[in-house]
Structures are given as structure tokens and as C-alpha cells.
């Protein structure tokens, strides 16, 4: 059974940084290498939005509002994807979700809360 587990959320002051991690279990490294991995976020009362995507081929893509501040990366030998978040703003406050898509098979993590506040 495939499971995605996020970690790294917390409370941070504006301008600070956090690194989120998502470990995918129940999954071989070979499959992970061919899996698109994404980070979404959702603020209460708002729709879930795609923040960053790490495709199998091609370059990562980002939500306009996080470009130049967030970086998605992956360690295929650890079945792990990261989201490095710098220069955080209060409007980045949300629950961040890891998502995988392998040939149309998708799974979500349970999310990790990021709160940006002074």
C-alpha cells in the first residue's frame, strides 16, 4: 500500500524558512523515479492549489506567487521529495500536502501545517 507522509511544518516568522519533506513508502525506487511528485496547499475556506511540481521529465514548475522563493527537489534513492520554502509570507500559511501521480494512479498525504506569523 502506497503511503505519503509529510513532515517539517511549523510556526515561522515572516521572512523565515522551512523545509518540508514527503516520504513515499510501499514503493520501489524505480517506480518513484517515474512518478510525478507535487506539493499542494490549502488554506481553510479556499481551494487546494498546486504549489510546485516535479515531473518525470522536464523542469519543475511553480505557482507564480512562490517562484524564486520555493524550490522542489527529490532524492529518488530515498523515495523523498522536498519543498524548500524561503522568504515566507503570512499568505503562505496553509496545510501543505504531498501528492503523487504515477500513470494516473494518485495518492495524497495527510498534510503538514505551515503557519507564518510574527
Secondary structure, 3 states (H helix, E strand, C coil): CCEEEEECCEEECCCCCEEEEEEEECCCHHHHHCCEEEEEEECCCCCCEEEEEECCCCCCEECHHHCCCEEEEEEHHHCEEEEEECCCCHHHCEEEEEEEEECCEEEECCCEEEEECC
